[in-house]
Amino acid sequence: MDAPIGSHVGPDDPLGTALAEDAGCLQLFLGDPQGWKKPPPHPDAEALKASPVPVYVHAPYVINLASPNNRIRIPSRKILQQTCEAAAEIDATAVIVHG
């Protein structure tokens, strides 16, 4: 089985960038990778939905679902849920989370 080689692309024309790089898949952030704010609707949502390559969403780095600190764990759950909802809006294959 061949694993696709992809590209972590920026927010401007993510699909065009990935296709220009001949990527087998693409990964992008839908919001601030260091922030807690809900991701806004993606301006290229329709193009990403029609993508010929799998689209993966990277969750913000600040997430820590196992933190004993409620001030980290509770917002982590919230932003992960919001990121998953935003990923569903572009028909993403999966959401990538570091833990």
N, CA, C and O atoms as CSV, one atom per row, in Angstrom:
chain,resi,resn,atom,element,x,y,z
A,1,MET,N,N,0.842,-1.179,0.000
A,1,MET,CA,C,0.000,0.000,0.000
A,1,MET,C,C,0.886,1.241,0.000
A,1,MET,O,O,1.779,1.369,0.838
A,2,ASP,N,N,0.644,2.146,-0.929
A,2,ASP,CA,C,1.401,3.384,-1.000
A,2,ASP,C,C,0.702,4.457,-0.176
A,2,ASP,O,O,-0.492,4.707,-0.343
A,3,ALA,N,N,1.457,5.084,0.712
A,3,ALA,CA,C,0.920,6.187,1.495
A,3,ALA,C,C,1.054,7.467,0.680
A,3,ALA,O,O,2.100,7.706,0.077
A,4,PRO,N,N,0.008,8.294,0.652
A,4,PRO,CA,C,0.119,9.541,-0.107
A,4,PRO,C,C,1.113,10.491,0.557
A,4,PRO,O,O,1.202,10.561,1.783
A,5,ILE,N,N,1.843,11.207,-0.259
A,5,ILE,CA,C,2.744,12.248,0.228
A,5,ILE,C,C,2.019,13.565,0.019
A,5,ILE,O,O,1.608,13.888,-1.096
A,6,GLY,N,N,1.867,14.316,1.087
A,6,GLY,CA,C,1.084,15.532,1.011
A,6,GLY,C,C,1.881,16.779,1.278
A,6,GLY,O,O,3.111,16.773,1.329
A,7,SER,N,N,1.138,17.845,1.446
A,7,SER,CA,C,1.725,19.155,1.658
A,7,SER,C,C,0.905,19.894,2.703
A,7,SER,O,O,-0.325,19.908,2.645
A,8,HIS,N,N,1.601,20.513,3.670
A,8,HIS,CA,C,0.924,21.392,4.624
A,8,HIS,C,C,0.941,22.774,3.987
A,8,HIS,O,O,1.995,23.397,3.862
A,9,VAL,N,N,-0.221,23.242,3.591
A,9,VAL,CA,C,-0.316,24.455,2.787
A,9,VAL,C,C,-0.802,25.639,3.610
A,9,VAL,O,O,-1.409,25.478,4.669
A,10,GLY,N,N,-0.523,26.820,3.104
A,10,GLY,CA,C,-0.957,28.058,3.744
A,10,GLY,C,C,-2.422,28.346,3.458
A,10,GLY,O,O,-3.083,27.590,2.747
A,11,PRO,N,N,-2.927,29.442,4.015
A,11,PRO,CA,C,-4.350,29.750,3.900
A,11,PRO,C,C,-4.779,30.272,2.529
A,11,PRO,O,O,-5.959,30.200,2.186
A,12,ASP,N,N,-3.841,30.794,1.745
A,12,ASP,CA,C,-4.185,31.355,0.441
A,12,ASP,C,C,-4.109,30.290,-0.646
A,12,ASP,O,O,-3.036,29.752,-0.917
A,13,ASP,N,N,-5.245,29.986,-1.267
A,13,ASP,CA,C,-5.354,28.998,-2.339
A,13,ASP,C,C,-4.729,27.663,-1.951
A,13,ASP,O,O,-3.820,27.190,-2.633
A,14,PRO,N,N,-5.198,27.048,-0.871
A,14,PRO,CA,C,-4.581,25.801,-0.417
A,14,PRO,C,C,-4.639,24.680,-1.448
A,14,PRO,O,O,-3.669,23.940,-1.616
A,15,LEU,N,N,-5.760,24.550,-2.133
A,15,LEU,CA,C,-5.876,23.474,-3.116
A,15,LEU,C,C,-4.961,23.723,-4.309
A,15,LEU,O,O,-4.285,22.806,-4.775
A,16,GLY,N,N,-4.937,24.949,-4.801
A,16,GLY,CA,C,-4.054,25.282,-5.918
A,16,GLY,C,C,-2.600,25.028,-5.579
A,16,GLY,O,O,-1.840,24.526,-6.407
A,17,THR,N,N,-2.213,25.374,-4.362
A,17,THR,CA,C,-0.838,25.148,-3.916
A,17,THR,C,C,-0.522,23.658,-3.886
A,17,THR,O,O,0.515,23.229,-4.392
A,18,ALA,N,N,-1.408,22.878,-3.297
A,18,ALA,CA,C,-1.178,21.431,-3.194
A,18,ALA,C,C,-1.105,20.785,-4.577
A,18,ALA,O,O,-0.249,19.935,-4.824
A,19,LEU,N,N,-1.991,21.182,-5.463
A,19,LEU,CA,C,-1.984,20.600,-6.804
A,19,LEU,C,C,-0.731,21.008,-7.571
A,19,LEU,O,O,-0.172,20.205,-8.319
A,20,ALA,N,N,-0.288,22.249,-7.390
A,20,ALA,CA,C,0.942,22.704,-8.048
A,20,ALA,C,C,2.154,21.927,-7.550
A,20,ALA,O,O,3.123,21.739,-8.286
A,21,GLU,N,N,2.097,21.480,-6.304
A,21,GLU,CA,C,3.190,20.691,-5.718
A,21,GLU,C,C,3.018,19.199,-5.999
A,21,GLU,O,O,3.821,18.388,-5.537
A,22,ASP,N,N,1.985,18.833,-6.747
A,22,ASP,CA,C,1.684,17.437,-7.070
A,22,ASP,C,C,1.510,16.596,-5.803
A,22,ASP,O,O,1.924,15.438,-5.746
A,23,ALA,N,N,0.889,17.207,-4.790
A,23,ALA,CA,C,0.676,16.529,-3.506
A,23,ALA,C,C,-0.444,15.497,-3.629
A,23,ALA,O,O,-1.422,15.706,-4.346
A,24,GLY,N,N,-0.286,14.392,-2.924
A,24,GLY,CA,C,-1.300,13.353,-2.900
A,24,GLY,C,C,-2.398,13.625,-1.891
A,24,GLY,O,O,-3.425,12.947,-1.890
A,25,CYS,N,N,-2.188,14.622,-1.023
A,25,CYS,CA,C,-3.172,15.074,-0.049
A,25,CYS,C,C,-2.713,16.441,0.437
A,25,CYS,O,O,-1.598,16.871,0.142
A,26,LEU,N,N,-3.569,17.116,1.177
A,26,LEU,CA,C,-3.156,18.401,1.726
A,26,LEU,C,C,-3.636,18.538,3.156
A,26,LEU,O,O,-4.622,17.922,3.561
A,27,GLN,N,N,-2.920,19.359,3.915
A,27,GLN,CA,C,-3.261,19.651,5.307
A,27,GLN,C,C,-3.213,21.157,5.481
A,27,GLN,O,O,-2.322,21.825,4.957
A,28,LEU,N,N,-4.180,21.688,6.223
A,28,LEU,CA,C,-4.208,23.117,6.462
A,28,LEU,C,C,-4.838,23.416,7.815
A,28,LEU,O,O,-5.575,22.601,8.371
A,29,PHE,N,N,-4.533,24.592,8.329
A,29,PHE,CA,C,-5.211,25.117,9.509
A,29,PHE,C,C,-6.425,25.888,9.016
A,29,PHE,O,O,-6.356,26.551,7.982
A,30,LEU,N,N,-7.524,25.813,9.733
A,30,LEU,CA,C,-8.711,26.588,9.390
A,30,LEU,C,C,-8.802,27.869,10.202
A,30,LEU,O,O,-9.657,28.716,9.941
A,31,GLY,N,N,-7.931,28.012,11.176
A,31,GLY,CA,C,-7.895,29.207,12.008
A,31,GLY,C,C,-6.486,29.417,12.515
A,31,GLY,O,O,-5.530,28.859,11.976
A,32,ASP,N,N,-6.362,30.219,13.548
A,32,ASP,CA,C,-5.064,30.523,14.147
A,32,ASP,C,C,-4.499,29.264,14.806
A,32,ASP,O,O,-5.133,28.715,15.706
A,33,PRO,N,N,-3.324,28.794,14.380
A,33,PRO,CA,C,-2.765,27.572,14.972
A,33,PRO,C,C,-2.361,27.726,16.435
A,33,PRO,O,O,-2.160,26.731,17.130
A,34,GLN,N,N,-2.241,28.966,16.906
A,34,GLN,CA,C,-1.859,29.216,18.293
A,34,GLN,C,C,-3.001,29.847,19.092
A,34,GLN,O,O,-2.779,30.345,20.195
A,35,GLY,N,N,-4.212,29.830,18.550
A,35,GLY,CA,C,-5.306,30.542,19.202
A,35,GLY,C,C,-6.478,29.662,19.593
A,35,GLY,O,O,-6.546,28.480,19.256
A,36,TRP,N,N,-7.398,30.282,20.315
A,36,TRP,CA,C,-8.574,29.592,20.841
A,36,TRP,C,C,-9.858,29.987,20.118
A,36,TRP,O,O,-10.929,29.489,20.465
A,37,LYS,N,N,-9.779,30.868,19.122
A,37,LYS,CA,C,-10.992,31.341,18.453
A,37,LYS,C,C,-11.523,30.314,17.459
A,37,LYS,O,O,-10.769,29.576,16.824
A,38,LYS,N,N,-12.846,30.295,17.350
A,38,LYS,CA,C,-13.527,29.405,16.406
A,38,LYS,C,C,-13.049,29.701,14.986
A,38,LYS,O,O,-12.941,30.866,14.602
A,39,PRO,N,N,-12.763,28.659,14.204
A,39,PRO,CA,C,-12.344,28.900,12.823
A,39,PRO,C,C,-13.478,29.538,12.018
A,39,PRO,O,O,-14.628,29.110,12.116
A,40,PRO,N,N,-13.158,30.553,11.227
A,40,PRO,CA,C,-14.192,31.155,10.383
A,40,PRO,C,C,-14.492,30.248,9.190
A,40,PRO,O,O,-13.716,29.338,8.899
A,41,PRO,N,N,-15.599,30.482,8.502
A,41,PRO,CA,C,-15.853,29.714,7.279
A,41,PRO,C,C,-14.693,29.919,6.298
A,41,PRO,O,O,-14.196,31.035,6.143
A,42,HIS,N,N,-14.275,28.860,5.652
A,42,HIS,CA,C,-13.127,28.973,4.743
A,42,HIS,C,C,-13.580,29.560,3.411
A,42,HIS,O,O,-14.573,29.104,2.842
A,43,PRO,N,N,-12.862,30.570,2.904
A,43,PRO,CA,C,-13.274,31.189,1.639
A,43,PRO,C,C,-13.200,30.240,0.436
A,43,PRO,O,O,-13.870,30.471,-0.570
A,44,ASP,N,N,-12.406,29.192,0.528
A,44,ASP,CA,C,-12.281,28.222,-0.565
A,44,ASP,C,C,-13.045,26.931,-0.266
A,44,ASP,O,O,-12.687,25.867,-0.771
A,45,ALA,N,N,-14.089,27.021,0.546
A,45,ALA,CA,C,-14.812,25.826,0.993
A,45,ALA,C,C,-15.313,24.979,-0.171
A,45,ALA,O,O,-15.158,23.758,-0.152
A,46,GLU,N,N,-15.902,25.596,-1.169
A,46,GLU,CA,C,-16.458,24.822,-2.288
A,46,GLU,C,C,-15.360,24.110,-3.063
A,46,GLU,O,O,-15.533,22.958,-3.461
A,47,ALA,N,N,-14.237,24.776,-3.282
A,47,ALA,CA,C,-13.117,24.140,-3.986
A,47,ALA,C,C,-12.556,22.985,-3.165
A,47,ALA,O,O,-12.221,21.935,-3.714
A,48,LEU,N,N,-12.454,23.175,-1.850
A,48,LEU,CA,C,-11.930,22.110,-0.996
A,48,LEU,C,C,-12.875,20.912,-0.969
A,48,LEU,O,O,-12.426,19.767,-0.932
A,49,LYS,N,N,-14.177,21.171,-0.988
A,49,LYS,CA,C,-15.155,20.072,-1.032
A,49,LYS,C,C,-14.993,19.242,-2.304
A,49,LYS,O,O,-15.195,18.028,-2.291
A,50,ALA,N,N,-14.632,19.897,-3.388
A,50,ALA,CA,C,-14.488,19.218,-4.682
A,50,ALA,C,C,-13.056,18.751,-4.933
A,50,ALA,O,O,-12.726,18.340,-6.046
A,51,SER,N,N,-12.223,18.809,-3.933
A,51,SER,CA,C,-10.804,18.484,-4.090
A,51,SER,C,C,-10.590,17.069,-4.624
A,51,SER,O,O,-11.220,16.120,-4.156
A,52,PRO,N,N,-9.697,16.933,-5.609
A,52,PRO,CA,C,-9.370,15.593,-6.097
A,52,PRO,C,C,-8.413,14.837,-5.173
A,52,PRO,O,O,-8.168,13.646,-5.368
A,53,VAL,N,N,-7.876,15.527,-4.172
A,53,VAL,CA,C,-6.981,14.888,-3.198
A,53,VAL,C,C,-7.598,15.016,-1.810
A,53,VAL,O,O,-8.331,15.973,-1.557
A,54,PRO,N,N,-7.322,14.081,-0.905
A,54,PRO,CA,C,-7.859,14.178,0.451
A,54,PRO,C,C,-7.392,15.454,1.159
A,54,PRO,O,O,-6.245,15.878,1.018
A,55,VAL,N,N,-8.302,16.047,1.917
A,55,VAL,CA,C,-8.020,17.269,2.676
A,55,VAL,C,C,-8.040,16.922,4.161
A,55,VAL,O,O,-9.007,16.347,4.662
A,56,TYR,N,N,-6.967,17.278,4.855
A,56,TYR,CA,C,-6.857,17.073,6.298
A,56,TYR,C,C,-6.764,18.433,6.973
A,56,TYR,O,O,-6.112,19.345,6.464
A,57,VAL,N,N,-7.410,18.563,8.108
A,57,VAL,CA,C,-7.373,19.801,8.877
A,57,VAL,C,C,-6.501,19.580,10.099
A,57,VAL,O,O,-6.633,18.574,10.796
A,58,HIS,N,N,-5.613,20.521,10.351
A,58,HIS,CA,C,-4.751,20.466,11.534
A,58,HIS,C,C,-5.396,21.308,12.625
A,58,HIS,O,O,-5.640,22.497,12.425
A,59,ALA,N,N,-5.673,20.710,13.767
A,59,ALA,CA,C,-6.251,21.435,14.903
A,59,ALA,C,C,-5.199,22.367,15.505
A,59,ALA,O,O,-4.003,22.146,15.317
A,60,PRO,N,N,-5.628,23.398,16.222
A,60,PRO,CA,C,-4.659,24.300,16.854
A,60,PRO,C,C,-3.716,23.564,17.803
A,60,PRO,O,O,-4.087,22.582,18.446
A,61,TYR,N,N,-2.497,24.065,17.868
A,61,TYR,CA,C,-1.471,23.470,18.725
A,61,TYR,C,C,-1.794,23.599,20.215
A,61,TYR,O,O,-1.297,22.809,21.017
A,62,VAL,N,N,-2.610,24.571,20.596
A,62,VAL,CA,C,-2.862,24.857,22.013
A,62,VAL,C,C,-3.709,23.789,22.705
A,62,VAL,O,O,-3.804,23.776,23.933
A,63,ILE,N,N,-4.316,22.908,21.938
A,63,ILE,CA,C,-5.212,21.894,22.507
A,63,ILE,C,C,-4.453,20.926,23.412
A,63,ILE,O,O,-3.394,20.410,23.057
A,64,ASN,N,N,-5.032,20.697,24.596
A,64,ASN,CA,C,-4.534,19.667,25.513
A,64,ASN,C,C,-5.747,19.072,26.220
A,64,ASN,O,O,-6.162,19.551,27.275
A,65,LEU,N,N,-6.300,18.036,25.633
A,65,LEU,CA,C,-7.521,17.415,26.157
A,65,LEU,C,C,-7.315,16.686,27.473
A,65,LEU,O,O,-8.281,16.407,28.184
A,66,ALA,N,N,-6.074,16.376,27.807
A,66,ALA,CA,C,-5.782,15.626,29.031
A,66,ALA,C,C,-5.279,16.510,30.164
A,66,ALA,O,O,-4.889,16.001,31.215
A,67,SER,N,N,-5.283,17.815,29.968
A,67,SER,CA,C,-4.781,18.707,31.013
A,67,SER,C,C,-5.628,18.592,32.283
A,67,SER,O,O,-6.855,18.534,32.202
A,68,PRO,N,N,-4.984,18.559,33.453
A,68,PRO,CA,C,-5.741,18.573,34.699
A,68,PRO,C,C,-6.309,19.965,35.001
A,68,PRO,O,O,-7.148,20.122,35.888
A,69,ASN,N,N,-5.843,20.966,34.258
A,69,ASN,CA,C,-6.265,22.346,34.457
A,69,ASN,C,C,-7.532,22.611,33.633
A,69,ASN,O,O,-7.503,22.551,32.404
A,70,ASN,N,N,-8.640,22.904,34.319
A,70,ASN,CA,C,-9.902,23.180,33.630
A,70,ASN,C,C,-9.801,24.348,32.661
A,70,ASN,O,O,-10.522,24.387,31.664
A,71,ARG,N,N,-8.914,25.302,32.940
A,71,ARG,CA,C,-8.771,26.479,32.079
A,71,ARG,C,C,-8.103,26.123,30.750
A,71,ARG,O,O,-8.112,26.927,29.818
A,72,ILE,N,N,-7.534,24.942,30.659
A,72,ILE,CA,C,-6.948,24.440,29.411
A,72,ILE,C,C,-7.832,23.344,28.810
A,72,ILE,O,O,-8.140,23.373,27.618
A,73,ARG,N,N,-8.237,22.385,29.636
A,73,ARG,CA,C,-8.983,21.225,29.136
A,73,ARG,C,C,-10.343,21.621,28.547
A,73,ARG,O,O,-10.698,21.155,27.464
A,74,ILE,N,N,-11.097,22.460,29.232
A,74,ILE,CA,C,-12.440,22.817,28.759
A,74,ILE,C,C,-12.384,23.607,27.448
A,74,ILE,O,O,-13.114,23.271,26.516
A,75,PRO,N,N,-11.540,24.650,27.340
A,75,PRO,CA,C,-11.444,25.318,26.033
A,75,PRO,C,C,-10.873,24.412,24.942
A,75,PRO,O,O,-11.188,24.580,23.764
A,76,SER,N,N,-10.035,23.455,25.333
A,76,SER,CA,C,-9.500,22.504,24.352
A,76,SER,C,C,-10.626,21.691,23.732
A,76,SER,O,O,-10.659,21.490,22.518
A,77,ARG,N,N,-11.535,21.231,24.554
A,77,ARG,CA,C,-12.676,20.466,24.042
A,77,ARG,C,C,-13.532,21.322,23.113
A,77,ARG,O,O,-13.996,20.867,22.067
A,78,LYS,N,N,-13.727,22.571,23.522
A,78,LYS,CA,C,-14.566,23.466,22.728
A,78,LYS,C,C,-13.935,23.749,21.366
A,78,LYS,O,O,-14.610,23.631,20.344
A,79,ILE,N,N,-12.654,24.120,21.331
A,79,ILE,CA,C,-12.021,24.454,20.055
A,79,ILE,C,C,-11.873,23.213,19.183
A,79,ILE,O,O,-11.941,23.317,17.958
A,80,LEU,N,N,-11.674,22.046,19.783
A,80,LEU,CA,C,-11.607,20.828,18.975
A,80,LEU,C,C,-12.963,20.555,18.323
A,80,LEU,O,O,-13.022,20.212,17.142
A,81,GLN,N,N,-14.046,20.702,19.076
A,81,GLN,CA,C,-15.388,20.513,18.511
A,81,GLN,C,C,-15.629,21.507,17.376
A,81,GLN,O,O,-16.132,21.133,16.316
A,82,GLN,N,N,-15.273,22.768,17.596
A,82,GLN,CA,C,-15.466,23.786,16.567
A,82,GLN,C,C,-14.611,23.499,15.333
A,82,GLN,O,O,-15.048,23.720,14.204
A,83,THR,N,N,-13.400,23.010,15.550
A,83,THR,CA,C,-12.520,22.665,14.432
A,83,THR,C,C,-13.088,21.487,13.652
A,83,THR,O,O,-13.044,21.478,12.422
A,84,CYS,N,N,-13.621,20.496,14.358
A,84,CYS,CA,C,-14.234,19.344,13.682
A,84,CYS,C,C,-15.458,19.773,12.873
A,84,CYS,O,O,-15.673,19.280,11.765
A,85,GLU,N,N,-16.250,20.677,13.413
A,85,GLU,CA,C,-17.415,21.176,12.682
A,85,GLU,C,C,-16.984,21.940,11.434
A,85,GLU,O,O,-17.577,21.779,10.367
A,86,ALA,N,N,-15.948,22.775,11.567
A,86,ALA,CA,C,-15.433,23.520,10.412
A,86,ALA,C,C,-14.837,22.570,9.381
A,86,ALA,O,O,-14.968,22.799,8.178
A,87,ALA,N,N,-14.187,21.511,9.842
A,87,ALA,CA,C,-13.626,20.510,8.926
A,87,ALA,C,C,-14.742,19.797,8.165
A,87,ALA,O,O,-14.598,19.507,6.978
A,88,ALA,N,N,-15.840,19.517,8.839
A,88,ALA,CA,C,-16.976,18.864,8.179
A,88,ALA,C,C,-17.563,19.761,7.091
A,88,ALA,O,O,-18.054,19.269,6.075
A,89,GLU,N,N,-17.512,21.075,7.303
A,89,GLU,CA,C,-18.049,22.016,6.324
A,89,GLU,C,C,-17.261,22.007,5.015
A,89,GLU,O,O,-17.786,22.425,3.983
A,90,ILE,N,N,-16.018,21.540,5.037
A,90,ILE,CA,C,-15.234,21.443,3.796
A,90,ILE,C,C,-15.044,19.982,3.383
A,90,ILE,O,O,-14.241,19.679,2.501
A,91,ASP,N,N,-15.780,19.093,4.019
A,91,ASP,CA,C,-15.693,17.647,3.735
A,91,ASP,C,C,-14.281,17.103,3.928
A,91,ASP,O,O,-13.814,16.279,3.142
A,92,ALA,N,N,-13.608,17.565,4.972
A,92,ALA,CA,C,-12.252,17.084,5.258
A,92,ALA,C,C,-12.277,15.599,5.595
A,92,ALA,O,O,-13.254,15.085,6.138
A,93,THR,N,N,-11.199,14.930,5.266
A,93,THR,CA,C,-11.056,13.502,5.539
A,93,THR,C,C,-10.894,13.236,7.025
A,93,THR,O,O,-11.449,12.271,7.551
A,94,ALA,N,N,-10.132,14.095,7.709
A,94,ALA,CA,C,-9.858,13.904,9.138
A,94,ALA,C,C,-9.309,15.194,9.728
A,94,ALA,O,O,-8.943,16.124,9.009
A,95,VAL,N,N,-9.263,15.225,11.050
A,95,VAL,CA,C,-8.651,16.328,11.793
A,95,VAL,C,C,-7.443,15.767,12.525
A,95,VAL,O,O,-7.533,14.743,13.201
A,96,ILE,N,N,-6.322,16.441,12.385
A,96,ILE,CA,C,-5.068,16.034,13.020
A,96,ILE,C,C,-4.928,16.790,14.335
A,96,ILE,O,O,-5.038,18.016,14.364
A,97,VAL,N,N,-4.685,16.057,15.432
A,97,VAL,CA,C,-4.538,16.665,16.758
A,97,VAL,C,C,-3.274,16.125,17.406
A,97,VAL,O,O,-3.031,14.918,17.402
A,98,HIS,N,N,-2.478,17.017,17.956
A,98,HIS,CA,C,-1.315,16.598,18.746
A,98,HIS,C,C,-1.747,16.553,20.201
A,98,HIS,O,O,-2.510,17.408,20.651
A,99,GLY,N,N,-1.273,15.575,20.929
A,99,GLY,CA,C,-1.694,15.480,22.320
A,99,GLY,C,C,-0.553,15.292,23.256
A,99,GLY,O,O,-0.757,15.195,24.466
